[in-house]
Amino acid sequence: MIIGKKRIGNNYPAYIVAELSANHNQNYDHAIKLIHAAKEAGADAVKLQTYTPDTITIDCDNEHFQINSGTIWDGTTLYELYKTAYTPWEWHKSLKEEANKLGMDLFSSPFDLTAIDLLESLDVPAYKIASFEVSDHILLKRVAKTGKPVIISTGATELPEIAEAVDILKANGCEQICVLKCTSAYPAPIENANLRTIQNMKETFGTEAGLSDHTLGIEVPIAAVCLGANFIEKHFTLSRESGSPDDAFSLIPSEFKQMVDSIRKVEKAIGKVKYRKSSKEKKSYQFKRSLFIVKDMKKGDTFTEDNVRSIRPGNGLHTRYYEDILGKPCNKDIEFGTPLSWNLIG
């Protein structure tokens, strides 16, 4: 998968996204500050959510539209929540330009076909499908037909629905897909992360895989990279006291930077499959074991368990030859502390 100029896959650094969501508090200057802070924290991209309250739901307050599922937004309606959380559409162009100017990608999660039309007019490099929209086959087909890479979050879905979504994307021309493990709780309990699913997603769907994380802290994304995640998304805010609907499960800039720095260190440690020793490692032969003469010997003496031992350093004959040389004579006088070699054996 390629987003912008970044390749995403097993042989490349994890692609790290700062999800702005509603954390701009509908203040344009605040949104710009978020983008700059994301750049300083090491993000590869920032992500928006493209909807209005009228494109994602309707203004109705009957029981169907009341939020009462144990979230931090309980007590309001869907329409009221999205009215305070949406990103004004007239901001999208300038926010993308600002991110691109800083060397970051900017893309978004569309929530209806008009949102896709807007994002296509801006030539965003990829699309994200929110987990609650994975069941919207109309949306999936339209996104797939853009030919752009598509990232699918899976927090609100189960295996058959994910498989169906992947099939729809592929059938409609999408060739670059990344499936994200996600827990749709805000914040999400760490014990529900189930990160082993990431590798299984790669094997099951034949796609890239990663993590959209709603846990508190940075441990889960770091562990996800260790387990094969190629893509990390984390909500991002300037302060958890900013008043945003998503503050409670977002990282502040210093935490996000610590997460990015830790992931980059972990990636160096993961490296690749390698058994050949580096030149520095080879210099540590002194700490390996080999056969040494541990008593003075006269020419003609035989090698025994008393005068030959396996000790450090590793300058002598390999220990695999120990039984072969026992009982054989030496062909010259040998001093205590001499590494055993074939030219000493008669």
Contacts in CASP RR format, 6 or more apart in sequence:
PFRMAT RR
TARGET T0000
AUTHOR 0000-0000-0000
METHOD contacts of the structure
MODEL  1
MIIGKKRIGNNYPAYIVAELSANHNQNYDHAIKLIHAAKEAGADAVKLQT
YTPDTITIDCDNEHFQINSGTIWDGTTLYELYKTAYTPWEWHKSLKEEAN
KLGMDLFSSPFDLTAIDLLESLDVPAYKIASFEVSDHILLKRVAKTGKPV
IISTGATELPEIAEAVDILKANGCEQICVLKCTSAYPAPIENANLRTIQN
MKETFGTEAGLSDHTLGIEVPIAAVCLGANFIEKHFTLSRESGSPDDAFS
LIPSEFKQMVDSIRKVEKAIGKVKYRKSSKEKKSYQFKRSLFIVKDMKKG
DTFTEDNVRSIRPGNGLHTRYYEDILGKPCNKDIEFGTPLSWNLIG
1 7 0 8 1.000
1 8 0 8 1.000
1 9 0 8 1.000
1 149 0 8 1.000
1 176 0 8 1.000
1 177 0 8 1.000
1 178 0 8 1.000
1 208 0 8 1.000
1 230 0 8 1.000
2 8 0 8 1.000
2 149 0 8 1.000
2 176 0 8 1.000
3 15 0 8 1.000
3 44 0 8 1.000
3 45 0 8 1.000
3 105 0 8 1.000
3 107 0 8 1.000
3 125 0 8 1.000
3 126 0 8 1.000
3 149 0 8 1.000
4 105 0 8 1.000
4 125 0 8 1.000
4 126 0 8 1.000
6 12 0 8 1.000
6 15 0 8 1.000
6 44 0 8 1.000
6 105 0 8 1.000
8 15 0 8 1.000
8 178 0 8 1.000
8 208 0 8 1.000
8 230 0 8 1.000
8 231 0 8 1.000
9 208 0 8 1.000
9 230 0 8 1.000
10 228 0 8 1.000
10 230 0 8 1.000
12 230 0 8 1.000
13 264 0 8 1.000
13 267 0 8 1.000
14 210 0 8 1.000
14 225 0 8 1.000
14 229 0 8 1.000
14 230 0 8 1.000
14 231 0 8 1.000
14 232 0 8 1.000
14 263 0 8 1.000
14 267 0 8 1.000
15 44 0 8 1.000
15 45 0 8 1.000
15 230 0 8 1.000
15 231 0 8 1.000
15 232 0 8 1.000
16 42 0 8 1.000
16 43 0 8 1.000
16 44 0 8 1.000
16 45 0 8 1.000
16 232 0 8 1.000
16 233 0 8 1.000
16 234 0 8 1.000
16 259 0 8 1.000
16 260 0 8 1.000
16 263 0 8 1.000
17 43 0 8 1.000
17 44 0 8 1.000
17 45 0 8 1.000
17 46 0 8 1.000
17 47 0 8 1.000
17 231 0 8 1.000
17 232 0 8 1.000
17 233 0 8 1.000
17 234 0 8 1.000
18 34 0 8 1.000
18 38 0 8 1.000
18 41 0 8 1.000
18 43 0 8 1.000
18 45 0 8 1.000
18 46 0 8 1.000
18 47 0 8 1.000
18 234 0 8 1.000
18 235 0 8 1.000
18 236 0 8 1.000
18 256 0 8 1.000
19 46 0 8 1.000
19 47 0 8 1.000
19 212 0 8 1.000
19 233 0 8 1.000
19 234 0 8 1.000
19 235 0 8 1.000
19 236 0 8 1.000
19 250 0 8 1.000
20 31 0 8 1.000
20 34 0 8 1.000
20 35 0 8 1.000
20 38 0 8 1.000
20 46 0 8 1.000
20 47 0 8 1.000
20 48 0 8 1.000
20 87 0 8 1.000
20 236 0 8 1.000
21 48 0 8 1.000
21 49 0 8 1.000
21 85 0 8 1.000
21 235 0 8 1.000
21 244 0 8 1.000
21 245 0 8 1.000
21 246 0 8 1.000
21 250 0 8 1.000
22 49 0 8 1.000
22 84 0 8 1.000
22 85 0 8 1.000
22 86 0 8 1.000
22 87 0 8 1.000
22 244 0 8 1.000
22 245 0 8 1.000
22 246 0 8 1.000
23 34 0 8 1.000
23 235 0 8 1.000
23 236 0 8 1.000
23 237 0 8 1.000
23 238 0 8 1.000
23 242 0 8 1.000
23 244 0 8 1.000
23 246 0 8 1.000
23 247 0 8 1.000
23 250 0 8 1.000
24 30 0 8 1.000
24 31 0 8 1.000
24 34 0 8 1.000
24 87 0 8 1.000
24 244 0 8 1.000
25 242 0 8 1.000
25 243 0 8 1.000
25 244 0 8 1.000
26 84 0 8 1.000
26 86 0 8 1.000
26 87 0 8 1.000
26 88 0 8 1.000
28 88 0 8 1.000
28 91 0 8 1.000
30 238 0 8 1.000
30 242 0 8 1.000
31 87 0 8 1.000
31 91 0 8 1.000
31 95 0 8 1.000
32 95 0 8 1.000
32 98 0 8 1.000
33 238 0 8 1.000
34 46 0 8 1.000
34 236 0 8 1.000
34 237 0 8 1.000
34 238 0 8 1.000
35 46 0 8 1.000
35 95 0 8 1.000
35 98 0 8 1.000
35 99 0 8 1.000
35 102 0 8 1.000
35 104 0 8 1.000
35 106 0 8 1.000
36 98 0 8 1.000
36 102 0 8 1.000
37 236 0 8 1.000
37 238 0 8 1.000
37 253 0 8 1.000
38 46 0 8 1.000
38 104 0 8 1.000
38 236 0 8 1.000
38 253 0 8 1.000
38 256 0 8 1.000
39 99 0 8 1.000
39 102 0 8 1.000
39 103 0 8 1.000
39 104 0 8 1.000
40 253 0 8 1.000
40 257 0 8 1.000
41 236 0 8 1.000
41 253 0 8 1.000
41 254 0 8 1.000
41 256 0 8 1.000
41 257 0 8 1.000
41 260 0 8 1.000
42 256 0 8 1.000
42 257 0 8 1.000
42 260 0 8 1.000
43 104 0 8 1.000
43 236 0 8 1.000
43 256 0 8 1.000
43 260 0 8 1.000
44 104 0 8 1.000
44 105 0 8 1.000
45 99 0 8 1.000
45 104 0 8 1.000
45 105 0 8 1.000
45 106 0 8 1.000
45 107 0 8 1.000
46 95 0 8 1.000
46 99 0 8 1.000
46 104 0 8 1.000
46 105 0 8 1.000
46 106 0 8 1.000
46 236 0 8 1.000
47 106 0 8 1.000
47 107 0 8 1.000
47 108 0 8 1.000
47 109 0 8 1.000
47 128 0 8 1.000
47 233 0 8 1.000
48 87 0 8 1.000
48 92 0 8 1.000
48 95 0 8 1.000
48 106 0 8 1.000
48 107 0 8 1.000
48 108 0 8 1.000
48 109 0 8 1.000
49 85 0 8 1.000
49 86 0 8 1.000
49 87 0 8 1.000
49 108 0 8 1.000
49 109 0 8 1.000
49 111 0 8 1.000
49 130 0 8 1.000
50 87 0 8 1.000
50 89 0 8 1.000
50 92 0 8 1.000
50 108 0 8 1.000
50 109 0 8 1.000
50 110 0 8 1.000
50 111 0 8 1.000
50 115 0 8 1.000
50 118 0 8 1.000
50 119 0 8 1.000
51 82 0 8 1.000
51 86 0 8 1.000
51 110 0 8 1.000
51 111 0 8 1.000
51 112 0 8 1.000
51 115 0 8 1.000
52 82 0 8 1.000
52 86 0 8 1.000
52 89 0 8 1.000
53 59 0 8 1.000
53 79 0 8 1.000
53 82 0 8 1.000
53 83 0 8 1.000
53 86 0 8 1.000
55 111 0 8 1.000
55 112 0 8 1.000
55 114 0 8 1.000
55 115 0 8 1.000
56 78 0 8 1.000
56 82 0 8 1.000
56 86 0 8 1.000
56 111 0 8 1.000
56 112 0 8 1.000
57 65 0 8 1.000
57 78 0 8 1.000
57 79 0 8 1.000
57 82 0 8 1.000
58 65 0 8 1.000
58 79 0 8 1.000
59 79 0 8 1.000
60 77 0 8 1.000
60 79 0 8 1.000
61 77 0 8 1.000
61 79 0 8 1.000
65 77 0 8 1.000
65 78 0 8 1.000
65 79 0 8 1.000
66 75 0 8 1.000
66 76 0 8 1.000
66 77 0 8 1.000
67 73 0 8 1.000
67 74 0 8 1.000
67 75 0 8 1.000
67 76 0 8 1.000
67 77 0 8 1.000
67 78 0 8 1.000
67 81 0 8 1.000
68 74 0 8 1.000
68 75 0 8 1.000
71 186 0 8 1.000
72 186 0 8 1.000
72 245 0 8 1.000
72 248 0 8 1.000
73 81 0 8 1.000
73 245 0 8 1.000
81 245 0 8 1.000
84 245 0 8 1.000
85 245 0 8 1.000
85 246 0 8 1.000
87 95 0 8 1.000
89 118 0 8 1.000
92 108 0 8 1.000
92 118 0 8 1.000
92 119 0 8 1.000
92 122 0 8 1.000
93 122 0 8 1.000
95 106 0 8 1.000
96 106 0 8 1.000
96 122 0 8 1.000
96 124 0 8 1.000
99 105 0 8 1.000
99 106 0 8 1.000
100 106 0 8 1.000
105 125 0 8 1.000
105 126 0 8 1.000
106 124 0 8 1.000
107 119 0 8 1.000
107 124 0 8 1.000
107 125 0 8 1.000
107 126 0 8 1.000
107 127 0 8 1.000
107 128 0 8 1.000
108 115 0 8 1.000
108 119 0 8 1.000
108 124 0 8 1.000
108 127 0 8 1.000
108 128 0 8 1.000
109 127 0 8 1.000
109 128 0 8 1.000
109 129 0 8 1.000
109 130 0 8 1.000
109 133 0 8 1.000
110 116 0 8 1.000
110 118 0 8 1.000
110 119 0 8 1.000
110 127 0 8 1.000
110 139 0 8 1.000
110 143 0 8 1.000
111 130 0 8 1.000
111 133 0 8 1.000
111 139 0 8 1.000
112 139 0 8 1.000
113 138 0 8 1.000
113 139 0 8 1.000
113 142 0 8 1.000
116 127 0 8 1.000
116 139 0 8 1.000
116 142 0 8 1.000
116 143 0 8 1.000
116 146 0 8 1.000
119 127 0 8 1.000
120 146 0 8 1.000
124 148 0 8 1.000
125 148 0 8 1.000
125 149 0 8 1.000
126 148 0 8 1.000
126 149 0 8 1.000
126 150 0 8 1.000
126 151 0 8 1.000
127 143 0 8 1.000
127 146 0 8 1.000
127 148 0 8 1.000
127 149 0 8 1.000
127 150 0 8 1.000
127 151 0 8 1.000
128 150 0 8 1.000
128 151 0 8 1.000
128 152 0 8 1.000
128 153 0 8 1.000
128 233 0 8 1.000
129 139 0 8 1.000
129 140 0 8 1.000
129 143 0 8 1.000
129 150 0 8 1.000
129 151 0 8 1.000
129 152 0 8 1.000
129 153 0 8 1.000
129 165 0 8 1.000
130 153 0 8 1.000
131 152 0 8 1.000
131 153 0 8 1.000
131 154 0 8 1.000
131 155 0 8 1.000
131 156 0 8 1.000
131 157 0 8 1.000
131 182 0 8 1.000
131 184 0 8 1.000
131 212 0 8 1.000
132 156 0 8 1.000
132 184 0 8 1.000
133 139 0 8 1.000
134 140 0 8 1.000
134 152 0 8 1.000
134 153 0 8 1.000
134 154 0 8 1.000
134 156 0 8 1.000
134 157 0 8 1.000
134 161 0 8 1.000
134 162 0 8 1.000
134 165 0 8 1.000
135 157 0 8 1.000
135 161 0 8 1.000
135 165 0 8 1.000
137 165 0 8 1.000
137 168 0 8 1.000
140 165 0 8 1.000
140 168 0 8 1.000
140 169 0 8 1.000
140 172 0 8 1.000
141 168 0 8 1.000
141 172 0 8 1.000
143 150 0 8 1.000
143 169 0 8 1.000
143 174 0 8 1.000
144 150 0 8 1.000
144 168 0 8 1.000
144 169 0 8 1.000
144 170 0 8 1.000
144 171 0 8 1.000
144 172 0 8 1.000
144 173 0 8 1.000
144 174 0 8 1.000
145 172 0 8 1.000
145 173 0 8 1.000
147 173 0 8 1.000
147 174 0 8 1.000
147 175 0 8 1.000
148 174 0 8 1.000
148 176 0 8 1.000
149 174 0 8 1.000
149 176 0 8 1.000
149 177 0 8 1.000
149 178 0 8 1.000
150 169 0 8 1.000
150 174 0 8 1.000
150 176 0 8 1.000
150 177 0 8 1.000
150 178 0 8 1.000
151 177 0 8 1.000
151 178 0 8 1.000
151 179 0 8 1.000
151 180 0 8 1.000
151 231 0 8 1.000
151 233 0 8 1.000
152 162 0 8 1.000
152 165 0 8 1.000
152 166 0 8 1.000
152 169 0 8 1.000
152 177 0 8 1.000
152 178 0 8 1.000
152 179 0 8 1.000
152 180 0 8 1.000
153 180 0 8 1.000
153 182 0 8 1.000
153 212 0 8 1.000
153 233 0 8 1.000
154 162 0 8 1.000
154 179 0 8 1.000
154 180 0 8 1.000
154 181 0 8 1.000
154 182 0 8 1.000
154 201 0 8 1.000
155 181 0 8 1.000
155 182 0 8 1.000
155 183 0 8 1.000
155 184 0 8 1.000
155 212 0 8 1.000
156 184 0 8 1.000
157 165 0 8 1.000
159 204 0 8 1.000
162 179 0 8 1.000
162 201 0 8 1.000
162 205 0 8 1.000
163 204 0 8 1.000
163 205 0 8 1.000
166 177 0 8 1.000
166 179 0 8 1.000
166 205 0 8 1.000
166 207 0 8 1.000
169 177 0 8 1.000
170 177 0 8 1.000
177 205 0 8 1.000
177 207 0 8 1.000
177 208 0 8 1.000
178 207 0 8 1.000
178 208 0 8 1.000
178 209 0 8 1.000
178 210 0 8 1.000
178 230 0 8 1.000
178 231 0 8 1.000
179 201 0 8 1.000
179 205 0 8 1.000
179 207 0 8 1.000
179 208 0 8 1.000
179 209 0 8 1.000
179 210 0 8 1.000
180 209 0 8 1.000
180 210 0 8 1.000
180 211 0 8 1.000
180 212 0 8 1.000
180 231 0 8 1.000
180 233 0 8 1.000
181 193 0 8 1.000
181 194 0 8 1.000
181 195 0 8 1.000
181 197 0 8 1.000
181 198 0 8 1.000
181 201 0 8 1.000
181 209 0 8 1.000
181 210 0 8 1.000
181 211 0 8 1.000
181 212 0 8 1.000
181 224 0 8 1.000
181 229 0 8 1.000
182 211 0 8 1.000
182 212 0 8 1.000
182 213 0 8 1.000
182 214 0 8 1.000
183 189 0 8 1.000
183 192 0 8 1.000
183 193 0 8 1.000
183 194 0 8 1.000
183 214 0 8 1.000
183 215 0 8 1.000
184 214 0 8 1.000
185 192 0 8 1.000
185 214 0 8 1.000
186 214 0 8 1.000
186 246 0 8 1.000
186 248 0 8 1.000
186 249 0 8 1.000
187 214 0 8 1.000
187 215 0 8 1.000
187 216 0 8 1.000
187 248 0 8 1.000
187 249 0 8 1.000
188 213 0 8 1.000
188 214 0 8 1.000
188 215 0 8 1.000
188 249 0 8 1.000
189 215 0 8 1.000
190 215 0 8 1.000
190 216 0 8 1.000
190 219 0 8 1.000
190 220 0 8 1.000
193 213 0 8 1.000
193 215 0 8 1.000
193 220 0 8 1.000
193 223 0 8 1.000
193 224 0 8 1.000
195 211 0 8 1.000
195 220 0 8 1.000
195 223 0 8 1.000
195 224 0 8 1.000
195 227 0 8 1.000
195 229 0 8 1.000
196 227 0 8 1.000
198 209 0 8 1.000
198 210 0 8 1.000
198 211 0 8 1.000
198 224 0 8 1.000
198 227 0 8 1.000
198 228 0 8 1.000
198 229 0 8 1.000
199 209 0 8 1.000
199 227 0 8 1.000
199 228 0 8 1.000
201 207 0 8 1.000
201 209 0 8 1.000
201 210 0 8 1.000
202 208 0 8 1.000
202 209 0 8 1.000
202 228 0 8 1.000
208 230 0 8 1.000
208 231 0 8 1.000
209 228 0 8 1.000
209 229 0 8 1.000
209 230 0 8 1.000
209 231 0 8 1.000
210 224 0 8 1.000
210 228 0 8 1.000
210 229 0 8 1.000
210 230 0 8 1.000
210 231 0 8 1.000
210 232 0 8 1.000
211 220 0 8 1.000
211 221 0 8 1.000
211 224 0 8 1.000
211 229 0 8 1.000
211 231 0 8 1.000
211 232 0 8 1.000
211 233 0 8 1.000
212 233 0 8 1.000
213 220 0 8 1.000
213 221 0 8 1.000
213 224 0 8 1.000
213 232 0 8 1.000
213 233 0 8 1.000
213 234 0 8 1.000
214 235 0 8 1.000
214 249 0 8 1.000
215 249 0 8 1.000
216 249 0 8 1.000
217 251 0 8 1.000
217 255 0 8 1.000
217 259 0 8 1.000
218 251 0 8 1.000
218 255 0 8 1.000
218 258 0 8 1.000
218 259 0 8 1.000
218 262 0 8 1.000
221 229 0 8 1.000
221 232 0 8 1.000
221 234 0 8 1.000
221 259 0 8 1.000
221 263 0 8 1.000
222 259 0 8 1.000
222 262 0 8 1.000
222 263 0 8 1.000
222 266 0 8 1.000
224 232 0 8 1.000
225 232 0 8 1.000
225 263 0 8 1.000
225 266 0 8 1.000
225 267 0 8 1.000
225 270 0 8 1.000
226 266 0 8 1.000
226 270 0 8 1.000
232 259 0 8 1.000
232 263 0 8 1.000
234 250 0 8 1.000
234 251 0 8 1.000
234 256 0 8 1.000
234 259 0 8 1.000
235 246 0 8 1.000
235 249 0 8 1.000
235 250 0 8 1.000
235 251 0 8 1.000
236 250 0 8 1.000
236 251 0 8 1.000
236 253 0 8 1.000
236 256 0 8 1.000
237 244 0 8 1.000
237 246 0 8 1.000
237 247 0 8 1.000
237 250 0 8 1.000
237 251 0 8 1.000
237 252 0 8 1.000
238 252 0 8 1.000
238 253 0 8 1.000
239 247 0 8 1.000
239 252 0 8 1.000
240 247 0 8 1.000
240 248 0 8 1.000
240 250 0 8 1.000
240 252 0 8 1.000
241 247 0 8 1.000
244 250 0 8 1.000
251 259 0 8 1.000
285 313 0 8 1.000
285 314 0 8 1.000
285 315 0 8 1.000
286 312 0 8 1.000
286 313 0 8 1.000
286 314 0 8 1.000
286 315 0 8 1.000
287 312 0 8 1.000
287 313 0 8 1.000
287 314 0 8 1.000
288 312 0 8 1.000
288 313 0 8 1.000
288 314 0 8 1.000
289 310 0 8 1.000
289 311 0 8 1.000
289 312 0 8 1.000
289 314 0 8 1.000
289 319 0 8 1.000
290 310 0 8 1.000
290 311 0 8 1.000
290 312 0 8 1.000
290 313 0 8 1.000
290 314 0 8 1.000
290 315 0 8 1.000
290 316 0 8 1.000
290 317 0 8 1.000
290 318 0 8 1.000
290 319 0 8 1.000
290 339 0 8 1.000
290 340 0 8 1.000
291 308 0 8 1.000
291 309 0 8 1.000
291 310 0 8 1.000
291 316 0 8 1.000
291 317 0 8 1.000
291 318 0 8 1.000
291 319 0 8 1.000
291 321 0 8 1.000
291 322 0 8 1.000
291 325 0 8 1.000
291 339 0 8 1.000
291 340 0 8 1.000
292 308 0 8 1.000
292 309 0 8 1.000
292 310 0 8 1.000
292 311 0 8 1.000
292 316 0 8 1.000
292 337 0 8 1.000
292 338 0 8 1.000
292 339 0 8 1.000
292 340 0 8 1.000
293 307 0 8 1.000
293 308 0 8 1.000
293 334 0 8 1.000
293 335 0 8 1.000
293 336 0 8 1.000
293 337 0 8 1.000
293 338 0 8 1.000
293 339 0 8 1.000
293 340 0 8 1.000
293 344 0 8 1.000
294 306 0 8 1.000
294 307 0 8 1.000
294 308 0 8 1.000
294 309 0 8 1.000
294 311 0 8 1.000
294 336 0 8 1.000
294 337 0 8 1.000
295 306 0 8 1.000
295 307 0 8 1.000
295 336 0 8 1.000
296 333 0 8 1.000
296 334 0 8 1.000
296 335 0 8 1.000
296 336 0 8 1.000
297 307 0 8 1.000
297 330 0 8 1.000
297 333 0 8 1.000
297 334 0 8 1.000
298 330 0 8 1.000
298 333 0 8 1.000
299 330 0 8 1.000
299 331 0 8 1.000
299 332 0 8 1.000
299 333 0 8 1.000
300 329 0 8 1.000
300 330 0 8 1.000
300 331 0 8 1.000
300 346 0 8 1.000
301 307 0 8 1.000
301 329 0 8 1.000
301 330 0 8 1.000
302 326 0 8 1.000
302 327 0 8 1.000
302 328 0 8 1.000
302 329 0 8 1.000
302 330 0 8 1.000
303 325 0 8 1.000
303 326 0 8 1.000
303 327 0 8 1.000
303 328 0 8 1.000
303 329 0 8 1.000
303 330 0 8 1.000
303 340 0 8 1.000
303 345 0 8 1.000
304 326 0 8 1.000
304 327 0 8 1.000
305 326 0 8 1.000
308 322 0 8 1.000
308 325 0 8 1.000
308 326 0 8 1.000
308 340 0 8 1.000
310 319 0 8 1.000
310 322 0 8 1.000
314 339 0 8 1.000
315 339 0 8 1.000
316 339 0 8 1.000
316 340 0 8 1.000
316 341 0 8 1.000
317 325 0 8 1.000
317 339 0 8 1.000
317 340 0 8 1.000
317 341 0 8 1.000
317 342 0 8 1.000
325 340 0 8 1.000
325 345 0 8 1.000
328 345 0 8 1.000
328 346 0 8 1.000
329 345 0 8 1.000
329 346 0 8 1.000
330 344 0 8 1.000
330 345 0 8 1.000
330 346 0 8 1.000
331 343 0 8 1.000
331 344 0 8 1.000
331 345 0 8 1.000
331 346 0 8 1.000
332 344 0 8 1.000
334 344 0 8 1.000
338 344 0 8 1.000
END
